[in-house]
Each structure stands twice: as structure tokens, then as C-alpha cells.
Amino acid sequence: MRLRSGVFASACLLVEALGVALFLRGFFPVPVRSLPRREARGDPPAEPAPPGPGMVSNWTKIPPPLFKKVVIVLIDALRDDFVFGSKGKQFMPYTTQLVEKGTSYSFIAEAKPPTVTMPRIKALMTGSIPGFIDVIVNLNSPALLDDNLIWQAKTAGKRIIFYGDDTWVKLFPQHFMEYDGTTSFFVSDFTEVDDNVTRHLDRVLKREDWDLLILHYLGLDHIGHMTGPNSPLVGPKLHEMDNILKKIHISLLSKEEASLPNLLVVCGDHGMSETGSHGGSSEGEVYTPLLFISSAFEKRSGPLTQPELVQQTDIASTLAVGLGLPISRNNVGNLILPVLGGKTMREQLRFVHLNGFQLSRLLQENTPAYEKDPGYEHFKIAEKSHGNWIRLYLEGNNSEILLNLGKKVLKQYLEALKTLSSSLSKQVAQYDMYSMMVGTVIIIEVLLLLLISVPKALSSQAEFEVPLSPPLFSLLFYLMCLMLCAVHVIVCTSAESLCYFCSMSWLTAVGVMMLISALMCVILSAIAKVSENSTLPLKNPVVFSSSWSEIDVVILAGTIGHVLSLGASSFIEEEHQTWYFLINTLCLMLCQELCRNNFLLKECDPQYSTTVKQTFDIIGEASEYKNIDIPAPGIGHSELGKTTSSAEFMKGSDKWISLASPWIILICCRLLRSLNQTGIQWAHRPDFGHWLTSSEHKSELSFVAAVSLFMIFFLVQRRCSLVSKIAMALGLLGVYSYRAAIGNVMFPWQHDSKDISKGITEARFVYVFVLGIVFTGTKDLLKSQVISADSSLKSTGLCEVYSGLVLLAALLFRPHNLPVLVFCLLIQTMMTKYIWRPLKFDAAQITIMHYWFGQSFFYFQGNSNGIATVDVSAGFVGLESYVEIPAIFLTAFATYAGPLLWAVHLLCYLSSEVSRNSAAVGHGCFCYVLMRSIPVAIYIVLITGLRYHLFIWSVFSPKLLYEGVHVFITAAICLFFTAMDQNHSHKVQNRK
């Protein structure tokens, strides 16, 4: 079956996307758990039996609760320095007083990545470390079925009330006797989302019919997403939270009884980065304050010390003991002993023994050789010493020996708990290796098929003969299908843990096996055909130049170097530096190429002119190359051909502008690097973007945004119709109005700050023009594809679609990022007019250059390989409430706007070049797929080997998610390429 290059590449990428999805599902499985929840509630362990006959401990039940009422105030995105730093002293005076002189204990709780809300709530309530896949399901939280504090409290008859983030309602359905959930994803809402929680407080605090009250405030997190941690809105919000904590604390104190005190817990689920986002592993994101406030504690005295560092998973076990509940079966945290330190020595030892018993049981269920684990050995030693202490206690020994032995046993338990927790934290999840291997095999097969098809796919006809019939009817195909099905049966019947691929229907599994077999047979047939053709004499031999140009060498070396760098965590963290280096090197090579064409080759020399003429005569006679994409491919005088072509363009001032273009591009790239510090190592350093977004530079930001929007209109409107130009101008005016409405920028006539709104009307005003421009372009494209093959109409339609995407990007980008869009358009314009056209690069080279610049602009936007840099606020521009599909689309578009705009520009450029062969679009599509497939395939192999690396969850896994999403987006782009490659198919049919 004969396929065009674009169709073939798109089909390969769709199959590869299937393999990537299967690999991701295997790499991010649901973590291994202990017993199901319904089996988790059993008899608690008794105290260790004292040695000697006839002595038995009489304490066999769960200790009684230590607190009557518990209020948990979770302030989303509350960083530790917001309470313990200068902001806390300035804006939270009451809380600061409690920390410094009140009856409280202060800690810094460390949250493990991914630092997003839903996994953090799971960690707080179960004491376990959630799987990384929870980042993906964070938008649609399913019910939590694991043993957890909320379920234990409800089972014990505790009455629970909740107000705040509706993620809790989804995780714990039918657990609250009263609740009011607010959406956590509408980040433009700073006030109502918190007012909906606070409005219940006065009524609830007066009531006595509850035991546990949970409040989850979202306003601070939304402010961080929209304006960052240094926003002037942060201070008033912290002061609002301080007043709420004061109200709750005073109410709890007034209602205390002599029997049991009340407890107020203040914590954050995660922090926020310097850009206001979260999800990664920077200090600002993982360190959150943790306060336990109760009259049961002694007043603090003496100098204020640095709060002790604890794990966020320690909260679940501490609250369980405080409420008189069993510790969750999946808990990997330790008791925070100071909170329980006011009790007797026997009670303290009972608490830590329950925690140690639970951790050792979880270790037994997940580790075959658990008896050799150091933590388990330490626990058994402490348990034995505990038994000796109980013997002395039951004998009535009240001497100093009993106290000293108790302290020694407590220390042994704490060491055992620390070691057990560390061991369990390293093995809370296991990989679904079978699903991973099936996905890897599909991805590697697709890459091999693409590499084998390079010569044919990039030929003048841009077609590839896919040998389907022989393989599908061969004995090898059926033997491979049978063998793979047999392996599938063996693996699925012998697997000890649940495998996702095994849980699929047999029809689906057999279909995947047939796909793998077919791909392998096609690869073998293609290799055999290539070998056969290489042994036969060519009917019309064509001599190619054996020498590679410097550009080809740079492209090959850059691609290989980038792929190899993916095996190092430091290179992944700072991958933007790799792309910056590659495009800088590329610009220098382009400068050399331009100098050679303008100065080193004497185009006025008659001898060269004669040679060039003869060269073109030879090309004209060569039927194999009369429709080739490039002017003179490898006849031995390609440089002379380029020189003649360059002479047509390099006249007058254009020559000097062309020579200056690479240097101007280098300057633009250097300026963009200063706009957004990204990566991990240097992200905390101040940059021009931080300077612009600070409150005292609002007028400067407004000026930059206005000039950027004007430049965007000037650069993008040149090839649009009059109607689209008007729509673009009004749309860009709407962009500025939207940013002014939400308080990012201001109009010149604004002297006082207006009330900040959500900008719903202004954003929807822009959406109307985006859809109108895209619709106009789509109409022209349909005319050119269906009614008449008009290349000029097609080119206009593509440019208008591109203009609509630029307008959408301008709306979604934050104001300080608008210069990124300006420089993107400026570089594209300069390279099109002054570099690509004069030098006459072929479609493959131009495609790779577009790909490199697209990757660089991904990082110029401020993105990184950490989840924290995803700007989720872009997903809610113009939305009154959270709508899942539009929010996901807008967030993905804003994140990958750089690669997307460069890919669409590639299609516009190749389609508009009438001097090129119609196969250019197919060549571009094929090369784009190849450039995306190579790093994905290699990285998946690397990450499989590095799956037990120390930084697998903090560095390698977020990068894997980015790569997976990029594959899916590239698949959509290539389908668009294929749809636009219809002219070539018509010409191929006409030749036949």
C-alpha cells in the first residue's frame, strides 16, 4: 500500500501515542496498599507482654481521645514563610503571638511531590504517599477507598462538618453530616471562595453537635496562581485568615470543659513557588507551616527557636491518636511526640507502640524479607525493652530506674519509627512492568519504521510503500500473534499484582498483539526490500553529494546530544540551557552560511555562472529530480545553485539586513532569557518578569503590554484580509481590557485602583474574535481543498488560522509574557524573509529549525520540566465556573503555545512557497514526527532503566508527563498537516 509521507507519519504517531498512553498507565499505577478499608478495622494490639510467668498487661484497647473537639484549618498554598517569616509578623499578628508565646507547638511540614491539592489531602488523611498519577486525576478526584482518618472517625461515631474545597466531598462522599463545597479550579475568584466558608463559622461554632470541623480555604492559592507570592493581595488575605483563626481559637477556649481540651490545627496542603504555582519540589512548594494550638499545651517561654521539620504524613497518625482512633493501615508517618508529650510515660509508650506496630505490619505486607529490615529489627528490640518496662511498672516500681528506662525505650521506639517510615516511603508503589514493556515495544517499533522509511519518505515523490499484504498473510505474522498471546496468558495468570493491560478485554489485548506483530513484520519486510534494492543495479542512477553541510552536521549533533542529555537528572532540570545553546549555535551557523553566499562565492564570475547554468540544465534533464523540494540536490554544485538563488534576493539593503538577521535573533533570544528564569537551580533568581509583575511597577508593565500588543498586530496582520485585520485589532484591544479588568495592567486615565473583577465579559469579547478569525481561515481552507485547488487562497486561510491562534495566545499569556509572543513573530518574520528564502534550505532542514525554536520558546515562556510552572490560571480565562474540557484545552494551549505556533508557522511557510515542490508539506510532517519520536522513544527506555533513581519522582516523572502530552499535541498537529497536504495527493494521482 502506497502512502504519502504525511499520512504515513501521522499514522505512525497515532500508533506511538497509543504506546505512550499504555506506558504512562504502567509507569504511574495506583500505589500498592494494605488491606481493603472494610478489613482495616480490627482489634488493636495489646501492650508488649512483660517477661516472666503470670504477668499480663491489662491495656488492650485503643487509648481514649486526648481532645474533645478538633478544628482543622487548611489554608491552600500556605508557605512556611507566610507564618514564620516577615509576612506573618506583619499580617498575622494573632497567629504570631500564639507561635511565640501561646499554648502551641509549631512545625514545618514537608510535603512530598507532586505538590498539588488532591494528593496532599490524601497524604494528610491517610498518612501515605500518594502515587504520582494523582497529578493527572487531580482534576477529577475519585472517592478515596483506602483506610483514612475521615472513615475511621465516621465509623467511630464522630460527627464531621466540612466547608471548603469540594475535592474533600469527592474523596469522602457521605462522610460529612454537613458540608458546603466550593470549586477549587476557578482561580480568578479570590474572595467569594473563602466567604462561602467563613459565612458558616458563627453558626457552627455556637453548636455542640460536632466533633471534627474541617475548613479548607482556597483564596490564597488562587491569588498565587494569578499574581504570585509577592502580590499586594497576599497581605490582606493573610490578615483575613488571621482574624478567622482568632475567632475559632477564642470560641474553642470559651467552650472548653474540665474533662477534655479542644485542639486547633493550622496547616497548608502545599506551598507555592516564586511564580505562584505549585506541583514541583522547590522549597517554597514543599515547606508548609503546621500549628497545633490547645490549652492542653504549656505556654511557650524563652527565646523563639526555629520550628522543627516533620513530614506531612506525620499529621494523620498524630490526629488519630488525638481523636482516639486507630492509625490508618497505609500510614507511613510517625507520631509528632511533642503534641502528645504531656501524657504519662505509659501513655506515651503506648502511643509509639501502636504506631510502630502499624508500620511493621505494613512493612510485612509489602516486603518479603521484612525481618531483615533495620527498622523492623529496631522495633522488635524496642518492643522487648517495652515489655521489661511494663514488668517494672506492674510491680509498682516508681524509682528513677523506671523513668530512665522509659526514656530509653521511648528513644528506641522513635529510632525504629524513623527507620520504618524511611523504608516504607521508598516502596509505597510498584511499577506495572508488563504494561510498560508493551508500550515500549510499540514505541520502539514505530521509531524503527520511521527511520527505515526516511529515504523514501523524503524523496521527490514523498511516498512510502508500506508492505502490508505479504506480512499480514505470512506465517511469521501468525506465529508472532500466537506467541504474544501465549505470553499474555502466562503473565496475566501468574501476576501477583493487578496489571492494567491484563485487566483490558481479551479482544482489545489480542488487537494490540496483532498490532505489535504487524509492525514487526512490516519492519522486517521493509528491511528486506531495502537490502534487495541495494544489491540491484539502478536503472537511472543519481549521484548524491557525499559531503554534509555544516548545518546538517549541527542538526545531527544537536539532536543526538539532546537525546543523550535526557539520561542525566541535572540536564533534565536545566533542559532549557540545552535548547538555548542549540539555537545560538544554529544562528552562528546561519551567519556563516549567509557570509559564504554573499562574500566567498563570486557570483559575478563568468565561469561560475556557466557552471551554474550547466548544473540547472542537468537538473532539468533528470526526470528523477524535476519535482524535488530543493533547487539543486547534490549534483556537486549545490553551493553554486544557492548562490544564484541568493542573488535574486540579496539586492541593496536586503543583503545587509540578511547578514544582520542571525545577530538580531541572538539578541532577541538573550533578552528572552532574562525575562523568565526557569529550570530548578536558578529559578529563584530575580528576572525581568518578576520586576514587571511587582506592584510598584504596574505602570511599566502596562506600557510593555500595550507596546507588545501593538507589535503583535503589526507583525501578524500583513497577510490577513481586511475583516480579519479589524477583528485582530479589536481582539488585541480586548486582551488589554481583560488584563486591566483583573488588575494586571491599567489604562492611562486610571489614577485610582478599580475594584478587581473576573474579566468574564472582556475575555469572551476576545473569544468571539478568535473564533471569527479562525472560522474565516477555515472557510478559505475548505474552499481551497474542496472547490478549487487555489494555493493563494489556501495560504491566506492558513495565515488567518495562525492569526487566530496568536490572538488566543495573547489572551492566555500573562502580561509580562507578551514580549515572548512579539519576539516569536519577529524571529519568524526575519528568518522567513532574510534566511530561509535566500539560502533555499530544503523542507527537512527548515522543519528541524522550526522544531528547535518551538522547543526553545516553550522555555522562553517560563515553562520547565517541573509541574509547578504550568499556569493553570490560563484554563479559566473567561469562564464563570470550572468546566473541565475547556479548562484542559486552554491550559494545554497556553503551556505548549511556543511549539504550537512554530509548527503552524511551518505549515504556513511550506504551503506559501510556490517555488517548492508540493511534497514539501509531506516532508515537513514526516520530519516533525521523527523529531518528536526520537527523544520520546529514547527517554522511555532511559526512564525504565532509571525507575529506581533517587530523583525519579521529582525530576524524571514530570518530564515524562510533559513528553507524553507533547506527543498527543503533535499528533493533532500532524493530522492538520495531513489535511493540508491534499494538493500533493491530487498531483500524484494525475501523474498516475
N, C-alpha and C positions, 0 to 999 in steps of 0.2 A: 504494500500500500504506500503510495507516494503522498507525502505531507509537506506543506510549506514549512519553512524554518520556524516562523512564528507560531503556527498551530502546534507543531511538534514540541517546541519549547514550553508552550503553555500547558499542554497535556502532561509533560514530564513534571512541571512544577506542581500541578494539581495532585499528581500521584505522590510527589515528595511531601506536599502538605499533609497528606494522609499519614505518611510515615512519621512526620514530625509530631502530629497530634497523638499518635499512638505512643511515641517515645515520651512525650511530655506526661501522658497519663500514667506511664510506668515509672517515670522518674519522680513524680510528685504524687505518690499514693497516699491514701488515708493512713495516718500513723498507726503502728501496732498498739493495741490497747490491752488492758487486763480483762477481767471477766465482764460480761454484759451488765448493764446497770441493774437489771432485775435480779441478778445474782449477787450484787455487790454488798447488799446489806446482810451481814451475818453477825454472829456473836463476836464481840471484841476479845482480844487476847487478855488473859489474866496477867497479873504481875509475875515476874520470874519466880519460879519455885525456890524457896530457900533450901540450902543443902541440909541434910540431916533428916532423920525419920520423924514423922508426926507433925511437921511444921508446914502449914499451908496458908497462903495469903488469902484474906477474905475480900480482896478488891478485884472483882471480876467484871465490873460494868464500866461503861463509858463515864468519865468524870462529869460531874454536873456542870451546867453552864457557869461561866465567870461573869457574864454581863446579862442584864435583863433585856435591854433594847440596844440594837446596833443600827447606826445610820452610816451608810457608805455613800460618800460624795465623790463621784468620779468626774473630774474635770478633764475633758478630752484635750490632748496635746499640751498638758501642763508640764513644762520643763522644770527641772530642779532649780535653775537659777531664777525662775519666776517667783519662787517662795523663799529660797535661801540666799538669793542674790540681792542686788540693789533694787530691782523692781519690787521684790517682796517687801522690803522695808518701806518703800515709798507708797506702794498702792495696796498692801495688805497688812496694815498695822496691827489689827487684832490677831491675825494668824501669827505674825512675827512675835507678838508678845507671848502667845501660847508656846511657841517654839523655844523662846529664850528663857521664860520664867514660869511657864504654866505647868499643869499636870499633864505632860505629854511626852511621847517618845518620837523622835524624828529619825527618818532613814532616807537613803536614796535607793530607790528600787530600780534594778537594771532589767530592762525588757529585752528579750532576745528577738532578733529579726525573724520574720518581717514585722516591722513596727506599724501595723495597720490595725484598725479597731477590733474587728471580729476575732482574729487570733489572740489578741491581747485580752479580750473578755474571757475567752476560753481558758487562757492561762491563769487569769485571776480567780476563776470559779472552779477549775479542775486541778490546778497546780501542775499541769502538764505543759509540755512544749508543743504547741500545735504544729501540724505539718505545713510545709511551705505552700502547698496547694491552696491553703486557706486564703492566700492573697487573691487567687482567681475567684473563689466563691464568696469573697468578701462583699460583693455587690448583691448577692442573693443568698443570705445566710440560712442554711437548713437547720432544723431542730437539732440540738445537741443531745445525743443519745448516751454519751459517756457519763460515768458516775461524776457528780459535781455537787458543789456546796448548796446550790439552789434546790436541787432534787432532794438532797438529804434533809434540808430544812423543812421542805414541804412534807416529806414523809414523816418527819418527827412532829408534825402538827404546828410548825411555826407559821405565823401569818406574815406574808410578804407583800409589800407595796412597792411598785416601781413607777418612776416618771423619768422620761428622757429618751435617749436614742432607741428607736424601735428595733435595733439589732437584738436587744435583750428579749423583746417579745417574740422574735422569730426563733431565737436559740432556746428559749424556755417557754413554750406555749402552754397555757393552762396551769402555770405555776404561781401566778400572782393573783391575789384576791382582789387587787385593784391596780390598774395601770393606765398610763396615757403615753403612747409612743409618739415620738417626733422623728421625721426622716433625717438621716444623718448625711445625705448626699447633696442636699440643696445648699451649697456652700456660700451663696450670696446672702443668706439670712444670718445676721449677727445677733439680733435681739429677740425676735418672736420665738425662735427655737429654744431660748432659755426662759423667756417669760412664761411659756407653756408649762415649764417645770415648776417655776417659783410660785405660780398662782395657786398651786395646791398646798403649799407649805403651811400657811397659817392654820388651815383646816385640819391637816393631818397631824401636826404637832400637838394639837389640843386633844386628839383622840388617844385612847388606850388600847384599841383593838388591833394592834400590830406589834410584831416582834423585830422585824427586819425591814428597814426602809432604804431603798437604793435610788439615788439621784444621779443621772448622767447628763452633764451639761456640755453642749456642743459649740457654743458661741465662740470660744477661744480658738478652737480648731478651725472654724470657718474663717475667722479673722486671719489666722496664719496662712491658710490656703490662698486667700485673696490678696493680702497685703504684707505678709511676712511677720517675723517676731519683733521687729523694731518699729512696727506701725504705731502711730499715736492712738490707735483704737485699743491696743493691748492693755494699757494702763487703766482706763475706765472699766474694762471688762474684768481685770483682776480685782479692782476695788469692789465691783458688784459681787464677785464671788466671795470676797472677804466679808461683806455685810451678810451674805447668806449663811456663811459658816458661823458668824457671830450669833445670828438668830437661832440657828439649830443648837449651838452649844449652850446658850443661855436657857433654851427651852428644856434641853435634856437635864441640865443641872437642877432646874426648878421642879422636875418631876421624879427625881431620884428618891428611892426608898432606902431604908437602912439595910435591907437584905442584900440587894444586888445593885451595883452601879450600872450606868449606861456607858456606851462606847461610841465615839465618833471617829470614823476612818476617812481620811482625805488622801486621795491618790490620783494619779493620771494613768491612762492606759498606755500612752507613749508620749514622747516629746515632739519637737519639731526642729527641722533643720534651719540653717540660716536663710533659706529661701521660703520657709514657712510650710514646707511639705513634710512628709514622713513616709516611712516604709523601709529605710535603709538602716545602717548600723553606725552612724556618726554619734558622737557624744550627746549632742542636742536631742537626738531622736530616741536614744535608749535609756537615758537617765531621767527618772521622774521622781518627784517628792512623794514620800509616804509618811503620814502623820497618824498616830494613834493618840486620841485625846480622851481622857477619862478621869474622874475623881478618884478612881482606884489607884492611880499612879501618884508617886511622890512629886512634890514641886521641885522643879529644876533649880539648882543652886550652883554657884561657882561660875567660872568662865565658860563661854559657849564654845563647844567643840564641833569639829566637822562631823556631819551626820554619817553614821555607819552605812556601808554599802551592803545591801541584801539583794536577793533575787526576787523578781516579781512573782515567781511561782511559790515563794515562801508565804505569801499572803493567804492562800487557800487553806493550808494546814493550820495556820495561826488562828484564823477566823473560825475554823471548825472546832478547835478546842475551846475557843472563847464562847461559842454558842452551845457547847456540849453535844457536838455531833461527831459521827465517825469521820475520819480523814478519807478523802476521795481515794479510790483504789488506784487511779492513774497518777496520783500526785508524785512529783519528783522534787518538791521543795522541802525545806527544813523549817522547823518552828523558829519564830523570832522570839527568842527566850526572854529578852528584857520585858516584853509585853506581859509575860506570864511569870516574871521573876518575883512578884510579891507573894507568891504562894509558899506553902511549906515545902521542905526538901522532898518529902514523899510524893507530893503532888507534882512537883517539877520532874522528878524521875519518872513518874507515871506518864506524864505528857510526852517526854522524849522517847520513852519505850514504845508507846503507841506509834509514834512517827517512825521509829526505826523498824518496828515490826512490819508496818505497811510498806516501807521502802524495800526491805529484804524480801517480802513476798512478791512484790512487783519484779524484783531482780530475778527471783526464781522462775517466774513465768515467762521471762524474756531472754534468759541466758542459760544455756545448757550447763556450762561449767561454773555455776554461780558460787559453789563452795570455795573456789579458789580466788574469788574476787576479794581484794583487800578490804573493801567496805563491809562485806558480809563477815569476814573474819574478825574485824574490829567490833562489829555489832555483837557477835557471839561472846567475845571477851567481856564487853561492857555488860551484857545480859547476865553473865556469870557473876561479875562483881556486884551487880544489882541484887542478885539473889543473896549474896553474903550480907549486903546492907540490910535487906529485909529481915534476915535472921536476927541481926543485932537489934533492929527496930522492934520486932515482935517480942524479943526477950526483955524489952524495956530499958535498953541501954541508952542513956541520954548524955553520955560523956562527949568529950571533944573528939574522941575517935570516930564516933558516928557521924559527926558533922564533917570532919575531914575526909572520911571515906565517901560520904555523899557527894562532896565537891569533886572528888577524884572520879567517881562513877559518872557524874554529870559531864565532866570533861571528856571522858571516854566515849560517851554517847554522842556528844557534839562532833567529835572527830569522825566517828562512824557515820553519822548522818551526812556530813560533808562529803565523805568519800563515796557513800552510796549514791547520793544525789549526782555527783560528778559522773559516776559510771552509767547511771540511767540516762542522763542527759545526752550521752553520746550514742544511745541506741534506741531512742524513742520511736524511730521509724525505720522500716526496711524497704529496699527497692523492689519493684516488680520487674525483675530481670528479664522474664520471658517477654513481656510487652515491650520492654526497652530493646531487646535484641531483634524482635520482629520489625519494629520501627526503624532500627538502624540498618537492617538488611535492605529494606525498601529504599531508604535514602541513599545508601552506597550504590545500589543497582542503578538508580536514576542518574547519579553523578557519572558512573562509568558509561552509561548510554549516551549522555550528553558529550562526554569527552571523545568517545569514538566517532560521534556524528559531526564533530567540528569541521572537517574538510568539506563534507558535502553540504552541511547547513550554511556555511559561509561562502559557498560557490556563487557563481554569477546567477544561477537559477534559483538559489536559496530554497532548495528542496532536498528532502531526505527520504530515501526508500526504506520504509520500515518493513523488514522481512517478517510479516506476521503469519502468513499461511504455512510455510514449512515448519516453523517451530510449533505452532498450535496443533499440527497434525502429526508431530513426530513422537516417537516412542519416549524420547528423553523428557518431553513435557509431562506425559502421563506418569512416568516413573518418579519424577520430582514431586508431582502432586501427591502421589501415594506416600512417598517417603515423608513429606512435610506433614501430611495428615496423621501419619503414624506417630511422628514426633509430638504433634499437638495432643493426641490422645494420651500418650505416655506422660507428658508434662502435666496436663490438666488432671489426670487421675492420681498423680503422685505428689502434686504440690501440697505442701503443708499449710501454706497461707493462701489467701484469696488472690487470684490473678485476674486482672481486668480482662485480658484477652481471652482467658478461659471462660469468663462469665458472659461473653458475647454468644449470640446464637450460632449454631453449627453452620447454618447457611452462610452467615457473614464470615465466619472463620475459614470455611472452605473457599469462599470468594477471595479472601486475602491470600490464601495459599496458592490459588491459581494465578493470582496477580504476580506473586513472587516468582513462581515457576515460569510464567510467560516472559517476564522481564529478563530472567536469566537466559532463557532460550533465545530471545531476541538479541541479547548481548553477544552470545556465542555465535549466532548466525551472522551478525554484523562484523565480528572479528574475522570469521572465516571468509566473508566476502571481501573485506579489505585485504586480507592475505592473498586471496585468489587474484584480485585486481593488480596487486603489486608484482605478481610473477608474470603477468601477461604484458606483451609489448603494447604501448599506447598507439592508438590509431592516429591521433593528432597530438603528438607530444607538445607540451608547452613548458618552456624553461622558466622557472621561477628564480628570483634572486635569492641566493643563499645567505646573503648578509641581512642582518636585522638592523633597523634604525635604532637610534638612541631611545626614542620614545617607546618602541616595542620592548627594549631591554628594561627600561624603567617600569613599565606597566607590569611585566612579568615578575621582576624582582620585588616590586611593591606588593603585588598580590600574594606571592609566596611568603614574603616577610610578615605581612599582616596575619596570614593564616597561622604561621608558626608562633607568632606572639600570643595567640589565644591560649597557649598551654601554660602561661605564667599569670598568676593572680595579679601581680603588680601591673602588668601590661593591660590586663582587662580593666582594672580600676582606672588606669590613665590612658585608655584606648584613644581618647581624643588627641593625645600627643602624637600617636602613630599617624592618624589621618592628617593632622596639621603638617607633619613632616612630609608626607607623601604629596600633598597638593603644593607645598612650597617647592619640592624637588621637581614636580611636574611643570610648575611655572618657569623655573630656571631652564628646563629642557626646551620648553616652548620658546623662550627668549633666544636660546642658541639656534633653534630651528629657523626663527624669523631672521636672525642676523645672517645665517648661512644663505637663505634665499634672497636677501636683499643686497648683500655685500660680497660674499665669497664666490658666488656663481655669476659670471659675467654674461648676463642675458643679452647684451648687445653684441657679443662676439658672433660673427657670421658662422663660424664653424659649429658653435653650439646651436645656433638657430637651425642650421641644416640638419644637424643630428636629431634635434627635437622633431623637425618635420618628418624625417625618416622614421622616427620612433612612432609618431602618430599614424603614419601610413601602414606600418607593420601591424599596429593595433587594429586599424580599420579592416585589415585583411583577415585578421584572426577571428574566425566565427565564434570560437570558444569564449572570447572576451569582449565581444562588441556590446554587451549589456552589463559589463562589470561595474561594480559600485564605485571604484576609484579610477582615476583617469589613466594611469599607466602602471599597472601592477607587475613589477618585477621583470621588465624586458631588459633591464640592465641600465636604463637611463631614467629611472623614476624621479631622481632629483631634478633632471632637466625638464621633465614634464611638469613638475611642481613649479619650477622657475617660470616657465612660460605662463602657467595659470596665475602665478602671483603677480606677474607684470600687468595683468589686466586690472588688478585691484589696487596694487601699490602705486598710486599716482599722487603726486603732490603731497599734501599734508597727511593723507591717509597712511602713507608709508611710515611717517614718524609716530603717528598715533598707534599704529600696529606694533612698532618696536617698543613703545612705552607701555602697551597693554599688560604684559606679564608683570611689570613692576607696579603698575597701578593695582592689579589684582592682589599682589603680595601685600601692598599697603592696606588694602581693604581687609584682607584676612588677619593682618596683625591688629587692626582696630577691633575686629570682631572678637578676637581672643581676649581683649581687655574688657569686653562688655560683660561676659559671663564667665566667672571662674567655675569650672566643672571638675568632674572626677571625684577622687576621695582625698588625696593627700593635701591638695591646695585649695579645696573648695571653701575653706573657712576664710581665706584671704579676701580683703575688700576688693571690689571691682567697680567698674563704672556703672554697672547696673544697680548695685547697692547704693551708690551715691545718688543716682537718679531717683530711686524709689524712696529715699528718706523724705520725711515730711517737710523738712526745711528747703528741699529742692523741688518742690511741686511745680513752680513756675518754669524751671529749666526742663523738667520732664514734659510739661505741656508744650513748650517750644519744640523740643526734639520730636514729639509725637506729631505735631502739626506739620513740621517740615518733612518728616518721613512719609506721611500720608500724601502730601503734595508730590513728592518724588515718586511714590508708587504710581500715582495717576499718570505722571509724565512718562514713566518708563513702560507702562503696560497698555496704554490706550492707543498706541500708534497704529496698530493693525486691526483695531476693532471698528465696528460700524458706528454710525453717529448715535444710534439709540443706545448701544452698549456703552459708549463713552459717557453719555448723560447718566445712565444708570450707575456706572462706576463712580462718577463724581459724587452723586447723591449718596451712594453707599459708603464711600470713604468719609463723607461728612457725618453720616450716621454712626460710623465707628467712633469718631471723636466725641460725638454727642453721648454715645453709650458710656465711654470711659469717663466723661465729665459727670454723667448721672450717678455713677457708682463711686465717684470721689477720687479717681486716679489722677485726673487732669482737671484743668479749669479753663473757662473761657476768659479772654482778656478783660471783659466787663464785669467779671465776678470779683468783688472785693471782700465779700464775706462768704464763709463756707456754707453752702446749702445743706439741707438735710440729705443724707445719702439714701438713694433709692436702689432698687434692684436692676434698674435699666431694662426692664422687660420690653417696654414699648420701643425703645431705641434699637435694641438688638433685633427685634422682629422686623423693624423697618429695614434693617440691613439684610436680613434673611430674604426678604421679598426681592431685593435687587440681585442678590446672589442667585436665587432660583431663576429670576428673569434672564440674567446673562447666560447662565448655563443652559436654560431652555432654548434661547436664541441660537447658541452654538450647536446644541444637539439637533435642532431643526435643520441647520445648514449641513451638518454631517450626514443626516439621513437623506437629504436631497442629493448630496454628492455620492452617496453609496447606492441609493436605490434608483433614483430618477435618471441622473446623468453623472458620468464619471468626470466631474469637474474638479481638477486639482486645486484651483484657486479658491473655489467655494469650500472645499474640504479644509484647506489651510486656514481660511477665515474662521470656520467653525471650531477648529481645534484651538485657535488663539482666543476665541471668546470663552470656550470652556476653561482654558487656562486662566483667563482674566477673572472668571467667577471664582475659581479656587483661590486665587491670590486675594480677592476681596474677603473670602471666608477666613483665610489665614490672618488677614489684618484684623478682623473682628476678634478672633480667638487668642491672638498673641497679646501678651501683656504689653503696656505702652512702651516700656523700656526695651522691648524686643523688636519693635517695629523697624529699627535700623538694620536688623538681620534680614528682614524682607527686602529692604531697599538695596542692600549690598548684593543679595541673591539676584535680584533683577538686573542690577548694574553689571555684575560679572557675566551673567548670561548674555546680555546685550553686547558687551565688549568681545567676548570670546566668539560669538556668532559672526560678528561683522569683521573683526580685525585679526582673528586667529584661525578659526576653523575653515572659513571660506577661502582665505588666501592660501593656506597651506594644504587644502584639499585632503584632509585626513579621511580615511575610509570609515564606514559606519561602525565597525567594531571598535576602532580607537576612540571615536567620539563617544560611543556608548560607555566605555570604561571611564573616560574622563567625567562624563555626567554622573556615573555611579560614585566615583571618588568624591566629587564635590557635594553630591547629595549626602553622603555619609558625614562629610565634614560639617555641613550645615545642620545636621542632626545634633552635633555637639555645640556648634555656634549658638544654637537656641538656648543652651544651658542644660541640655539633657546629659545624662551619663548612663552608666550601666547599673546604677542603683535605682530602686523603685521610688526613692524619695523625690527624685526630680520630675516625676510625672505630674503635670499640672492638671489636677482633677477639676479645678475651677472652670477650665475651658468647657467641660462637659455640661455645664449648667447655665451657659450664656443664653439668655432669652427664654428660659424655662421657669415656670411658676412653681413646679414641683418636680420631684425626681421621676423621670421617665427613662427606663433602662436602655432601650435601643438607641434613641438619640444621644443620650449621655455617653454611651460607649463609643458611638461613631465620632462625636465631636472631640472626645478626649484622645482617641486614636489619631484622628486627623491632625490635631494640634501637636501631638507628640512627634509624628512622622511627617510633618509638613515639609521639612527640608528634602528628604529623599523623594517624597511625592511630587513636589513642584519641579525638581530636576528631572524626574522620569517623564512627566507630562511635557516638559520643555523639550526633552529629547525627541518625543514623538512629533511635536510641532516642527522642530528643526528638520528632521529627516523627511517629513511629509512636504515641507515647503521647498526643499531643494530640488528644483525641476531638473537640474543637470545630473542628478544622481539616478542610478538605476532603480526601478520600482522595488527591487529586492532589499533596498536599504532598511526599510521598516522591519522586515523579517530578520535581517542581520542584527539590528538593534535589539529586538525582542529576545533573540537567541542568546546574545552576549549578556544581556541583563540577567536572564535566568541563570546562565553559567556563573556569573559573578556572585549571585546570591547563593547558589547551590554549593559552591566550593567551600566557603567558610562554615556554612551550616553543617555539612557532612563531616568535615574535619573536627569541628568543635564538639559535635555529638560523640564522636569516637573518643576525643580527649576527655570529655567530662565523664564518660562511662569509666575510663581508667582512673579518673581523679575523684570518684564519687565519695571516697573516704578522706578527702583532703580537709585540712583544718578549716579552710575558708569556703567550703562547698556551698554553704547556705548564705553566707554574707556576700560572696563575690561571684562564684560561678553560676549559681542558680538564677539570680536576677538577670544575668547576661543571657542565659538560656531562654528565659521568658521573652526578653527583647528579640532574640533571634527568631523564636517561634512566631511571634506576632508579625515580625517583618516578612517572614515567608508568606503568611496569609495575605498581607497587603500587597506584596509583589505579585502574587498570583492574580489578584484583582487587576493590577496594573497591566499585566501581560495579556489578560483577556481583552482589555481595552486596545492594546497594541494589535492583537489578532483581528479584532473587529475593524480596525482602521487599515488593515493590510489587504483589503479586498481588491484593490486595483491590480496588485501583482497577480492575484489568482485569475483575474479576467485575462491578463496578458498571457499567462501560462496556458490557459485554455485556448486562446486564439492561436498561439504557436502550434498547439497540437492539432 
